[in-house]
Amino acid sequence: MVSDDKDHVSVGFVGAGTLGRGLALALDGVGCNVVEVSSRSRSSADWIAERIDECVARDTAQEVADACDLVFITTPDAMIADVAASINWRSGQGATHCCGASSIELLDAAADAGAAVGAMHPFQTFAALSDPTEAARRLSGVTFAVAATGWLADYLPSLAERLDGQAITIPDELRPLYHASAVLACGYVGTLLDAAVGLWTRMGYAEEDGVRAVAPLARATIEAIAAAGPVNAVTGPAVRGDAATIAAHLSLLSEHAPHLLTLYRELTLASIPLARTKGVGEQELERLRRAAEAEA
Ligand SMILES: NC(=O)c1ccc[n+]([C@@H]2O[C@H](COP(=O)([O-])OP(=O)(O)OC[C@H]3O[C@@H](n4cnc5c(N)ncnc54)[C@H](OP(=O)(O)O)[C@@H]3O)[C@@H](O)[C@H]2O)c1
């Protein structure tokens, strides 16, 4: 490590997008020395530099790397390896990315030059923020998957702790499973809610009416799951073993939204283990399975 004191590690960012802005502000907020930033466009780098005292916007990634102990490469995933390969790294400095799907192999170019390398992925979304400072607030309390070599093996988990989060280690071979969990909890929840909102348009309402109806229900569901766990919090006909209601839903879906039939059937079938855990009997579960698989 360039600095012996972890409170004085100088941190830079290459890539000032949604995550880069949020992480830079969050780290500054917990006392880290965020001192340099560059991005593809100067205006994005300026955005961070204008909000963090002592932080300077640079034109190139190399300038950031030359001035910092630790560089976060927060470009889109597809650019990380190329950006890492474009930099002349110093032995002992740190390079880290925040991609969830891949581990530290994206930073082989930096490791080959003797840098400590890390992956620090926040299990959080930063989509659709009107104020990117909100991204910094969203980082507080989240789980970070950390993989690292050299001094970063201690330093990155300590950053997660300073952000009031928790660092976990995912074996590289299980990382796609970890990322699939993130996609189920985030992107596919979006797909599901889009389907729910779409049924409102088929009832003659505007999409915004659907969003207004669906969002509080979805929010309360997630809060209940966070408080009590899925077994206690999930409700609905499938986990009650109510095959008649499922059949009625499938019948109307086939008429008004046939593109959702497969999704609805699969979700009903996927709910059976949860229904069993909640105490629904085997006969009712069999009726449920038959209703889900019947021609609508
Ligand atoms: N967004 C999320 O919810 C989220 C959640 C967890 C992890 N992550 C991870 O965070 C990383 C960044 O994602 P993001 O969502 O923040 O992406 P983003 O909003 O698209 O921002 C990426 C930034 O990188 C800059 N950039 C692109 N190519 C570059 C290059 N060659 N050199 C320097 N800068 C370049 C972009 O340029 P401009 O200068 O033109 O703006 C942009 O500001 C990814 O690894 C992603 O997997 C994101």
The ligand as an ORCA input file, in Angstrom:
! r2SCAN-3c Opt
* xyz 0 1
  N     -26.154      1.427    -11.412
  C     -26.330      0.466    -10.517
  O     -27.444      0.322     -9.965
  C     -25.169     -0.428    -10.122
  C     -25.339     -1.281     -9.014
  C     -24.273     -2.094     -8.613
  C     -23.091     -2.078     -9.339
  N     -22.969     -1.279    -10.419
  C     -21.703     -1.308    -11.167
  O     -21.150     -0.022    -11.190
  C     -20.396      0.145    -12.390
  C     -20.859      1.388    -13.076
  O     -22.221      1.259    -13.434
  P     -23.166      2.540    -13.581
  O     -24.572      2.036    -13.482
  O     -22.726      3.631    -12.705
  O     -22.893      2.926    -15.097
  P     -23.178      4.336    -15.783
  O     -24.217      5.098    -15.061
  O     -23.371      4.031    -17.223
  O     -21.822      5.129    -15.588
  C     -20.628      4.724    -16.145
  C     -19.732      5.934    -16.279
  O     -18.501      5.533    -16.867
  C     -18.110      6.504    -17.824
  N     -17.334      5.832    -18.861
  C     -17.759      5.026    -19.867
  N     -16.711      4.574    -20.575
  C     -15.615      5.100    -20.009
  C     -14.231      5.029    -20.292
  N     -13.769      4.273    -21.306
  N     -13.368      5.705    -19.499
  C     -13.807      6.458    -18.476
  N     -15.128      6.581    -18.154
  C     -16.001      5.916    -18.916
  C     -19.404      7.060    -18.367
  O     -19.117      8.264    -19.000
  P     -19.574      9.766    -19.035
  O     -18.362     10.506    -18.593
  O     -19.963      9.967    -20.445
  O     -20.709     10.013    -18.104
  C     -20.304      7.026    -17.145
  O     -20.266      8.218    -16.429
  C     -20.595     -1.141    -13.221
  O     -19.529     -2.028    -12.979
  C     -21.875     -1.718    -12.631
  O     -21.967     -3.121    -12.765
  C     -23.977     -0.438    -10.838
*
